[in-house]
Amino acid sequence: MEKMSLMTRIRRKLTNRSGQSTTEYILILAIVVMIASKMKNKLQGTVDNAVGGVDKIIQGTVNEMGSQ
């Protein structure tokens, strides 16, 4: 096995485009986190409204069962 020169190894690393690199995954994760943090308040309001609606339905059902 021949020893490769430093420049040959660097060139091969730079031209190898197969697969996703760790840096690309980190950038994608950072973008997802930024979008999630921007949407947090809207999402939290939507979830609160949904939970409040379910709570009203449950309380109504409990009250109807108690009055029977």
Distance bins in CASP14 RR format, pairs under 12 A and 6 or more apart:
PFRMAT RR
TARGET T0000
AUTHOR 0000-0000-0000
RMODE 2
METHOD distances of the structure
MODEL  1
2 8 0 0 0 0 1 0 0 0 0 0 0
2 9 0 0 0 0 0 1 0 0 0 0 0
3 9 0 0 0 0 1 0 0 0 0 0 0
4 10 0 0 0 0 1 0 0 0 0 0 0
4 11 0 0 0 0 1 0 0 0 0 0 0
4 12 1 0 0 1 0 0 0 0 0 0 0
4 13 0 0 0 0 0 1 0 0 0 0 0
5 11 0 0 0 0 1 0 0 0 0 0 0
5 12 0 0 0 0 0 1 0 0 0 0 0
6 12 0 0 0 0 0 1 0 0 0 0 0
6 13 0 0 0 0 0 1 0 0 0 0 0
7 13 0 0 0 0 0 1 0 0 0 0 0
7 14 0 0 0 0 0 1 0 0 0 0 0
8 14 0 0 0 0 0 1 0 0 0 0 0
8 15 0 0 0 0 0 1 0 0 0 0 0
9 15 0 0 0 0 0 1 0 0 0 0 0
9 16 0 0 0 0 0 1 0 0 0 0 0
10 16 0 0 0 0 0 1 0 0 0 0 0
12 18 0 0 0 0 0 1 0 0 0 0 0
13 21 0 0 0 0 0 1 0 0 0 0 0
14 21 0 0 0 0 0 1 0 0 0 0 0
17 24 0 0 0 0 0 1 0 0 0 0 0
19 25 0 0 0 0 0 1 0 0 0 0 0
20 26 0 0 0 0 0 1 0 0 0 0 0
20 27 0 0 0 0 0 1 0 0 0 0 0
20 28 0 0 0 0 1 0 0 0 0 0 0
20 29 0 0 0 0 0 1 0 0 0 0 0
21 27 0 0 0 0 1 0 0 0 0 0 0
21 28 0 0 0 0 0 1 0 0 0 0 0
22 28 0 0 0 0 0 1 0 0 0 0 0
22 29 0 0 0 0 0 1 0 0 0 0 0
23 29 0 0 0 0 0 1 0 0 0 0 0
23 30 0 0 0 0 0 1 0 0 0 0 0
24 30 0 0 0 0 0 1 0 0 0 0 0
24 31 0 0 0 0 0 1 0 0 0 0 0
25 31 0 0 0 0 0 1 0 0 0 0 0
25 32 0 0 0 0 0 1 0 0 0 0 0
26 32 0 0 0 0 0 1 0 0 0 0 0
26 33 0 0 0 0 0 1 0 0 0 0 0
27 33 0 0 0 0 0 1 0 0 0 0 0
27 34 0 0 0 0 0 1 0 0 0 0 0
28 34 0 0 0 0 0 1 0 0 0 0 0
28 35 0 0 0 0 0 1 0 0 0 0 0
29 35 0 0 0 0 0 1 0 0 0 0 0
29 36 0 0 0 0 0 1 0 0 0 0 0
30 36 0 0 0 0 0 1 0 0 0 0 0
30 37 0 0 0 0 0 1 0 0 0 0 0
31 37 0 0 0 0 0 1 0 0 0 0 0
31 38 0 0 0 0 0 1 0 0 0 0 0
32 38 0 0 0 0 0 1 0 0 0 0 0
32 39 0 0 0 0 0 1 0 0 0 0 0
33 39 0 0 0 0 0 1 0 0 0 0 0
33 40 0 0 0 0 0 1 0 0 0 0 0
34 40 0 0 0 0 0 1 0 0 0 0 0
35 42 0 0 0 0 0 1 0 0 0 0 0
35 43 0 0 0 0 0 1 0 0 0 0 0
36 42 0 0 0 0 0 1 0 0 0 0 0
36 43 0 0 0 0 1 0 0 0 0 0 0
36 44 0 0 0 0 0 1 0 0 0 0 0
37 43 0 0 0 0 0 1 0 0 0 0 0
37 44 0 0 0 0 0 1 0 0 0 0 0
39 45 0 0 0 0 0 1 0 0 0 0 0
39 46 0 0 0 0 1 0 0 0 0 0 0
39 47 0 0 0 0 0 1 0 0 0 0 0
40 46 0 0 0 0 0 1 0 0 0 0 0
40 47 0 0 0 0 0 1 0 0 0 0 0
41 47 0 0 0 0 0 1 0 0 0 0 0
41 48 0 0 0 0 0 1 0 0 0 0 0
42 48 0 0 0 0 0 1 0 0 0 0 0
42 49 0 0 0 0 0 1 0 0 0 0 0
43 49 0 0 0 0 0 1 0 0 0 0 0
43 50 0 0 0 0 0 1 0 0 0 0 0
44 50 0 0 0 0 0 1 0 0 0 0 0
44 51 0 0 0 0 0 1 0 0 0 0 0
45 51 0 0 0 0 1 0 0 0 0 0 0
45 52 0 0 0 0 0 1 0 0 0 0 0
46 52 0 0 0 0 0 1 0 0 0 0 0
46 53 0 0 0 0 0 1 0 0 0 0 0
47 53 0 0 0 0 0 1 0 0 0 0 0
47 54 0 0 0 0 0 1 0 0 0 0 0
48 54 0 0 0 0 0 1 0 0 0 0 0
48 55 0 0 0 0 0 1 0 0 0 0 0
49 55 0 0 0 0 0 1 0 0 0 0 0
49 56 0 0 0 0 0 1 0 0 0 0 0
50 56 0 0 0 0 0 1 0 0 0 0 0
50 57 0 0 0 0 0 1 0 0 0 0 0
51 57 0 0 0 0 0 1 0 0 0 0 0
51 58 0 0 0 0 0 1 0 0 0 0 0
52 58 0 0 0 0 1 0 0 0 0 0 0
52 59 0 0 0 0 1 0 0 0 0 0 0
53 59 0 0 0 0 1 0 0 0 0 0 0
53 60 0 0 0 0 0 1 0 0 0 0 0
54 60 0 0 0 0 0 1 0 0 0 0 0
54 61 0 0 0 0 0 1 0 0 0 0 0
55 61 0 0 0 0 0 1 0 0 0 0 0
55 62 0 0 0 0 0 1 0 0 0 0 0
56 62 0 0 0 0 0 1 0 0 0 0 0
56 63 0 0 0 0 0 1 0 0 0 0 0
57 63 0 0 0 0 0 1 0 0 0 0 0
57 64 0 0 0 0 0 1 0 0 0 0 0
58 64 0 0 0 0 0 1 0 0 0 0 0
58 65 0 0 0 0 0 1 0 0 0 0 0
59 65 0 0 0 0 0 1 0 0 0 0 0
59 66 0 0 0 0 0 1 0 0 0 0 0
60 66 0 0 0 0 1 0 0 0 0 0 0
60 67 0 0 0 0 0 1 0 0 0 0 0
61 67 0 0 0 0 0 1 0 0 0 0 0
61 68 0 0 0 0 0 1 0 0 0 0 0
62 68 0 0 0 0 0 1 0 0 0 0 0
END
